[in-house]
């Protein structure tokens, strides 16, 4: 049996999640259709985090459908 390896992303904040609720924005609307990955370590000093609207460290996608 094939295992689905596509990760799910929160549609609201674009964070990769493994739980049933997003730990950042507390939403439960996810997508498996995304593009690009950004690892944010220090959102306060990151230009990419500011452009994406990220306030918490973690793994985020750049675009989500």
Rosetta blueprint (number, residue, H / E / L):
1 X L
2 X L
3 X L
4 X L
5 X L
6 X L
7 X L
8 X E
9 X E
10 X E
11 X L
12 X L
13 X L
14 X L
15 X E
16 X E
17 X E
18 X L
19 X L
20 X L
21 X L
22 X L
23 X L
24 X L
25 X L
26 X L
27 X L
28 X L
29 X L
30 X E
31 X E
32 X L
33 X L
34 X E
35 X E
36 X E
37 X E
38 X E
39 X E
40 X E
41 X L
42 X L
43 X H
44 X H
45 X H
46 X L
47 X H
48 X H
49 X H
50 X H
51 X H
52 X H
53 X L
54 X L
55 X L
56 X L
57 X L
58 X E
59 X E
60 X E
61 X E
62 X E
63 X E
64 X E
65 X L
